[in-house]
Amino acid sequence: MSFPFISAEEAASHIKNGDNVATSGFTASGTPKVVTVALAEKARRLHEQGEPFKINLYSGASTNDYVDGALTRAEAINQRMPYQGTHVTRAAVNEGGMNYYDPHLSHVSQDMRYGFVGDLDVAIIEVTEMNPSGDVILGAGLGQSPTIVQMAKKVIIEYSSYYQTSFRGFHDNYVPLDPPHRREIPIYKPSDRIGDTVLHIDPKKIVGVVPSNESESIRSFTQLNDTTRAIGYNVADFLASEIKARRIPPEFLPIQSGVGNVANAALYGLAEHPGIPRFEMFTEVVQDAVMTLMEEGKCSFASTCALAFSDDAMLKFMDEIDFYRDKLLMRPSEISNHPEIVRRLGLLAMNTALECDIFGFINSTHINGTYMMNGIGGSGDFCRNAFLSIFLCPSIQKGGRISAIVPMVSHVDHTDHCARVIVTEQGVADLRGKDPRQRAYHIIENCVHPDYKEIMWDYLKIASKAHMPHNLRAAFALHQTYQESGDMRLVDFSRFI
């Protein structure tokens, strides 16, 4: 059968107030670009007429301004899941203008199939190729597309002509069976294929095809600075020492790396260190650094959920796509982040923290324990199950007025049971086999900025003499001091003695 080409506005007319709507893609990659903008215009128009219009929006991870930005500005989102990354959506979440549910990314697809979030009314899917039987080739991000086309009552296709070369062969579409019929997921090395290169959509669900020619609009990452370069060197030097000590096998283990400038710096650190052998990746996102590592022969293969390349890097990728055809594979987030595979492959997981405390608890999401930044993403999927879980962060922020290492984190995403190693530009704290007091000593000595070392020792002096030494009255004194004076260094523990 043939599918009608329709306008973005006509596509938006199929979406009703209160609908559960899911999108393809992961980060900005592979997300819709035009239907959601038209949907935002529809919402704005209805609001001006005094009519309600809001949807519940479910994505693979963060999106971009075409999706989260446009719909948030139009006040068209009631509930959002699972991860967001635009400043307007972040503001709406924190101001109470949007309900925000923040699960682990590996849970999202199965939670939807289990019926935990209700029926799925519409799926909006970006594709780069399709045929009359409903077989499609996805774009630069896979996300939870295999599950949502299976569940949705209606599917809207965005047909992207932005990509000048074919993505055919880069995808591994796979949906595990649900309990009690689930079997093992047969991935034993990052390059193992277990699914289909094409995604089949029931033709009866497809309401129309909307043309699109928009890029992902991902900006280039900032250049390495002294801080990020030092973090990258420290983590690489630590892993090299682990190989030398035979705690990591000499052939090395697959790498998982989070998103952002610090994660990029860590990958460059691995590439530059002579003690790190050629490696593979099993991760949720690959960024610009991975292209460089592949060109230099340092990274031989990467399994991912999305190609989160900046627009400039994506143009380069399209020009040289044949070089990458045997080096990259995109999987659904349910598979790229699956605990079974993370544990089996023995990943070296590197994720970024907002703040850590001196006992090894990690805050990945909430500033001052209340203000949502982006979301937990996949950090929990990897942290709990990795061969070695490493958290990276600069020791200070805001010119030294904030210490990223505090007596007690203001929000806990990962406990001291899960974080094994903490790395800042100051050094490395290996927490394995250490009790809370020993962890505190190593973190303060190796990771805390010099401006804050004595402050942390002073805190321990007034802490209880228990297994987890804390002074509950003073535990958040650094956070409170910053709120009152704008500089954590001005904290005064004497009032708590």
C-alpha positions in Angstrom: 0.0 0.0 0.0 1.1 3.6 -0.5 1.0 6.2 2.3 -0.2 9.7 1.7 2.1 12.7 2.1 0.5 15.1 4.5 1.4 18.5 6.0 2.7 18.8 9.5 -0.5 20.6 10.4 -2.6 17.7 9.1 -0.5 15.3 11.1 -1.0 17.4 14.2 -4.8 17.2 13.7 -4.6 13.5 14.6 -3.3 14.3 18.1 -6.0 15.1 20.7 -6.0 16.8 24.1 -4.9 14.3 26.7 -3.2 11.9 24.3 -0.2 9.9 25.2 2.4 10.7 22.5 5.8 9.1 22.0 8.6 10.1 19.8 11.5 8.4 18.1 15.1 9.3 18.8 17.5 9.6 21.7 19.0 12.9 22.8 18.4 15.2 19.8 19.3 12.5 17.3 16.5 10.9 15.4 13.7 13.0 17.0 10.8 14.6 15.0 11.5 18.1 13.7 8.3 19.4 12.1 5.2 17.7 13.4 5.9 18.7 17.0 6.4 22.3 16.0 3.0 22.2 14.2 1.5 20.6 17.3 2.8 23.4 19.4 1.1 25.9 17.1 -2.1 24.0 17.3 -1.9 24.1 21.1 -1.2 27.8 21.1 -4.1 28.5 18.8 -6.5 26.4 21.0 -5.3 28.1 24.1 -6.1 31.5 22.6 -9.6 30.2 21.9 -9.9 29.2 25.5 -9.7 25.5 24.8 -7.5 23.1 26.8 -4.7 21.2 25.0 -2.0 19.2 26.6 -0.3 15.9 25.8 1.7 13.4 27.8 5.1 13.2 26.1 7.3 10.1 26.2 10.7 10.2 24.4 13.8 8.0 24.3 15.7 10.6 26.3 16.2 14.3 25.9 15.0 15.8 22.6 15.7 19.3 21.2 14.0 22.6 20.6 11.8 21.2 17.9 10.1 18.9 20.5 10.6 19.9 24.1 11.3 23.6 23.4 8.4 24.2 21.1 5.8 22.2 23.1 6.9 23.7 26.4 6.7 27.2 25.2 3.2 26.4 24.0 2.3 25.0 27.4 1.3 21.8 25.6 2.9 19.2 27.9 1.1 17.8 30.9 3.5 14.9 31.8 7.0 14.3 30.5 9.1 11.2 30.7 12.0 10.2 30.9 14.7 12.8 30.4 14.8 16.4 29.3 17.6 18.8 28.4 16.2 22.2 27.2 16.3 25.2 29.5 12.6 26.0 28.9 11.5 22.5 29.8 13.8 22.5 32.8 12.2 25.8 34.0 8.7 24.4 33.5 9.5 21.3 35.5 10.9 23.3 38.4 8.2 25.9 38.4 5.5 23.3 38.5 4.2 23.9 35.0 4.8 20.3 33.9 4.7 16.9 35.7 8.0 15.2 35.3 8.6 11.5 35.8 12.3 10.5 35.8 12.9 6.7 35.5 16.0 4.9 34.5 16.3 4.8 30.7 16.5 1.0 30.6 13.0 0.8 32.2 11.1 3.1 29.9 10.2 0.8 27.1 9.4 -2.1 29.3 7.3 0.1 31.6 5.3 1.2 28.6 4.8 -2.4 27.4 3.9 -3.5 31.0 1.0 -0.9 30.9 2.5 1.3 33.7 1.8 4.5 31.8 -1.4 3.6 30.0 -2.2 3.2 26.3 -0.1 4.9 23.7 -2.2 7.0 21.3 0.3 8.3 18.8 4.0 7.6 17.9 5.9 10.2 15.8 8.8 8.5 14.1 11.6 10.0 12.0 12.8 7.8 9.2 15.3 8.1 6.4 13.9 5.4 4.1 10.7 3.4 3.8 8.8 1.1 1.5 5.0 0.5 0.9 4.9 -2.5 3.3 5.8 -0.3 6.3 9.5 -1.2 6.6 11.5 1.8 7.6 15.1 2.8 8.1 15.5 5.0 11.1 17.9 7.9 11.4 20.7 8.9 13.8 18.9 7.9 17.0 17.0 4.7 17.9 15.6 5.3 21.4 12.5 3.3 22.1 11.2 3.3 18.5 10.6 -0.5 18.2 8.4 -0.5 21.3 6.4 2.6 20.5 5.5 1.6 16.9 4.4 -1.8 18.4 2.2 -0.1 21.0 0.8 3.0 19.3 -2.7 3.2 17.9 -1.5 5.6 15.2 1.9 6.3 13.7 3.0 9.5 12.0 6.1 9.3 9.9 8.5 12.2 9.4 10.5 11.4 6.3 13.9 13.1 6.6 15.8 14.1 3.4 18.5 15.8 5.5 20.7 12.8 5.4 22.4 12.5 2.0 23.6 8.9 2.5 21.8 5.7 3.7 21.7 4.6 7.3 20.8 1.1 6.2 22.6 -1.4 8.2 23.4 0.8 11.2 20.4 -0.3 13.3 19.7 -3.4 15.4 16.0 -3.3 16.1 15.1 -5.7 18.9 12.3 -6.0 21.5 12.8 -8.6 24.3 9.9 -10.8 25.3 8.0 -9.7 28.5 7.9 -11.9 31.6 7.3 -14.7 32.2 8.5 -15.5 28.6 11.7 -13.4 28.6 14.9 -15.1 27.5 18.5 -14.1 27.7 19.6 -11.2 25.5 22.3 -12.9 23.3 24.9 -10.1 23.2 28.3 -11.4 24.2 30.5 -8.7 22.6 29.6 -5.1 21.5 29.4 -6.0 17.8 26.9 -8.8 18.2 23.7 -8.2 16.1 20.5 -9.7 17.5 17.7 -7.9 15.7 16.7 -6.4 12.3 18.3 -3.6 10.4 14.8 -2.4 9.3 11.9 -1.5 11.6 8.5 -2.9 10.6 5.5 -0.7 11.2 2.0 -2.1 10.8 0.8 -0.2 7.6 -2.7 0.1 9.0 -1.4 2.3 11.8 0.4 4.8 9.5 -1.8 7.9 9.1 0.6 9.8 6.8 4.1 10.8 5.9 5.4 14.3 6.6 8.5 15.6 4.7 11.3 17.1 6.7 14.8 18.4 5.9 16.0 19.7 9.3 19.3 18.8 11.0 19.6 17.6 14.6 20.8 21.1 15.7 23.4 19.8 18.1 26.1 22.3 18.9 29.8 21.5 18.9 31.3 20.7 22.3 33.5 23.2 24.0 37.3 22.7 23.7 39.1 20.9 26.4 40.4 23.2 29.2 42.9 22.6 32.0 40.2 21.1 34.2 38.6 18.7 31.8 42.0 17.7 30.4 43.2 16.9 33.9 40.0 14.8 34.6 40.6 12.9 31.3 44.2 12.2 32.2 43.4 11.1 35.7 40.8 8.6 34.7 43.0 7.2 31.9 46.0 6.9 34.2 43.9 5.1 36.8 42.6 2.6 34.3 46.1 2.0 33.0 47.3 1.3 36.5 44.4 -1.2 36.9 45.6 -3.0 33.8 49.2 -3.1 35.1 47.9 -4.4 38.5 45.9 -7.1 36.5 42.6 -6.0 38.0 41.5 -5.2 34.5 42.4 -7.8 31.8 45.2 -6.8 29.4 42.9 -6.9 26.4 40.9 -4.2 28.3 37.0 -4.0 28.7 34.3 -2.1 26.8 33.8 1.5 27.7 30.6 3.2 28.6 30.7 7.0 28.7 28.1 9.6 29.6 27.2 12.8 27.8 28.8 16.2 27.8 32.2 17.9 27.9 33.6 16.0 30.8 32.7 12.7 29.2 34.3 13.8 25.9 37.4 14.8 27.8 37.6 11.3 29.4 37.5 9.6 26.0 40.2 11.9 24.7 42.2 11.0 27.8 41.9 7.3 27.0 43.0 8.0 23.4 46.1 9.9 24.4 47.3 7.6 27.2 50.0 5.1 26.1 48.9 2.6 28.7 45.4 2.2 27.3 45.0 -0.4 24.5 42.6 -0.2 21.6 39.1 -0.6 22.9 35.4 -1.1 22.1 32.4 0.8 23.5 29.0 -0.4 24.7 27.2 2.8 25.6 24.0 4.8 25.2 25.4 7.8 23.2 28.5 8.4 21.0 29.7 11.9 20.6 32.2 13.7 18.4 35.2 12.3 20.3 34.3 8.8 19.2 34.7 9.7 15.5 38.2 11.0 16.3 39.0 7.9 18.2 37.9 5.7 15.3 39.8 7.7 12.8 42.9 7.3 15.0 42.4 3.6 15.4 41.9 3.8 19.2 38.3 2.8 19.2 37.5 -0.2 17.0 33.7 -0.5 17.5 30.9 1.3 19.3 27.4 -0.1 20.2 25.2 2.9 21.0 21.6 4.1 21.0 22.3 7.3 19.1 24.9 9.2 17.1 24.8 12.4 19.1 27.2 14.2 16.7 27.3 18.0 16.4 25.9 19.2 13.1 29.4 19.8 11.8 30.5 16.3 12.8 27.4 14.8 11.3 28.1 16.4 7.9 31.6 14.9 8.1 30.1 11.5 9.1 27.8 11.5 6.1 30.7 12.3 3.8 32.7 9.4 5.2 29.8 7.0 6.2 31.3 3.9 4.5 34.3 4.1 6.9 32.0 3.7 9.8 29.6 1.0 8.5 31.5 -1.8 10.3 32.3 0.3 13.4 29.0 1.5 14.7 25.7 -0.1 15.6 22.6 1.6 17.1 20.3 -0.3 19.4 17.1 0.5 21.4 17.8 2.2 24.7 16.3 -0.8 26.5 19.1 -2.9 25.0 22.0 -0.3 25.0 21.3 0.2 28.8 20.2 -3.3 29.8 21.6 -4.4 33.1 22.0 -8.0 31.9 24.3 -6.9 29.1 26.2 -4.3 31.2 27.0 -7.0 33.8 27.9 -9.7 31.2 30.2 -7.5 29.1 31.9 -6.1 32.2 31.7 -2.4 31.3 34.0 0.3 32.5 31.3 2.9 33.2 32.2 6.6 33.3 29.4 9.1 34.2 29.3 12.7 35.3 28.1 13.8 38.7 26.6 17.1 39.8 28.0 16.6 43.2 29.5 13.8 45.4 29.9 13.6 49.1 32.8 12.5 51.1 31.4 9.1 51.6 30.7 8.3 48.0 27.0 9.2 47.5 26.3 10.7 44.1 23.8 13.4 43.0 23.3 13.3 39.3 20.0 15.3 39.0 19.0 18.0 41.5 20.8 21.2 42.3 20.6 21.9 46.1 18.4 18.8 46.3 15.4 20.5 44.7 16.1 22.0 41.3 16.0 19.4 38.5 18.8 19.7 36.0 18.1 17.1 33.3 17.4 13.7 34.8 19.0 10.4 35.9 19.3 9.2 32.3 21.2 5.9 32.0 23.7 6.5 34.8 21.9 4.2 37.2 21.7 1.4 34.6 25.4 1.4 34.2 26.5 2.4 37.7 24.9 -0.5 39.5 25.9 -3.2 37.0 29.3 -2.2 35.6 32.6 -4.0 36.2 33.8 -0.7 37.5 31.7 2.4 38.0 33.5 5.7 37.8 32.0 9.2 38.5 33.7 12.3 37.1 33.3 15.9 38.0 35.3 19.1 38.4 36.1 19.7 42.1 34.7 23.2 42.1 32.2 25.3 40.1 31.3 29.0 39.8 34.9 30.1 40.2 35.4 28.2 43.4 32.3 29.4 45.1 30.8 25.9 45.0 32.5 22.7 45.9 31.2 19.7 44.0 32.3 17.5 46.9 30.3 18.2 50.1 29.7 16.5 53.5 26.3 15.1 52.4 24.8 15.3 48.9 21.6 17.2 48.7 19.9 14.5 46.7 20.9 10.8 46.2 20.8 9.1 42.8 23.5 6.6 43.4 24.5 5.3 46.8 27.9 4.6 48.2 27.2 0.9 47.4 27.4 1.6 43.7 30.0 4.3 43.1 33.5 2.6 43.1 35.8 5.4 41.9 35.5 9.2 42.0 37.7 11.4 39.7 38.2 15.1 39.7 40.9 17.3 38.2 42.6 17.0 41.6 43.0 13.2 41.5 41.4 9.8 42.0 39.7 8.2 45.0 39.4 4.4 44.8 36.5 3.5 47.2 36.6 -0.3 46.7 36.9 -2.2 50.0 36.8 0.9 52.2 34.5 1.8 55.0 32.9 5.2 55.3 35.7 6.8 57.2 38.3 5.4 54.9 36.3 6.6 51.9 36.1 10.1 53.4 39.9 10.2 53.9 40.6 9.2 50.3 38.1 11.5 48.7 39.2 14.5 50.8 42.9 13.8 50.2 42.6 13.0 46.5 39.6 14.8 45.0 38.7 17.8 47.0 39.9 21.2 45.8 42.6 22.8 48.1 40.2 25.6 49.0 37.9 23.1 50.6 40.2 20.4 52.2 40.3 22.0 55.6 36.6 22.6 55.5 35.9 18.9 55.0 38.4 17.9 57.7 36.6 20.4 60.0 33.3 18.8 59.2 34.6 15.3 60.2 35.9 16.7 63.5 32.3 17.7 64.5 30.7 14.6 63.1 29.4 11.7 65.2 31.7 8.8 66.0 29.4 6.3 64.3 29.9 4.0 61.3 28.7 6.8 58.9 30.1 9.9 60.7 27.7 12.8 60.3 26.5 15.9 62.1 22.9 16.2 60.9 22.8 19.9 61.9 25.8 20.7 59.8 25.5 18.3 56.9 24.1 20.8 54.6 25.9 23.9 56.0 27.8 24.4 52.7 24.6 24.4 50.7 23.0 26.8 53.1 26.0 29.1 53.2 26.0 29.3 49.4 22.3 30.2 49.4 22.9 32.9 52.0 26.2 34.4 50.9 27.0 33.0 47.4 30.2 31.3 48.5 30.5 27.9 50.2 34.0 28.8 51.5 32.4 31.1 54.0 30.9 28.2 56.0 31.4 28.3 59.7 31.1 25.0 61.5 31.8 26.5 65.0 28.1 27.2 65.5 27.4 23.4 65.4 29.9 22.4 68.1 
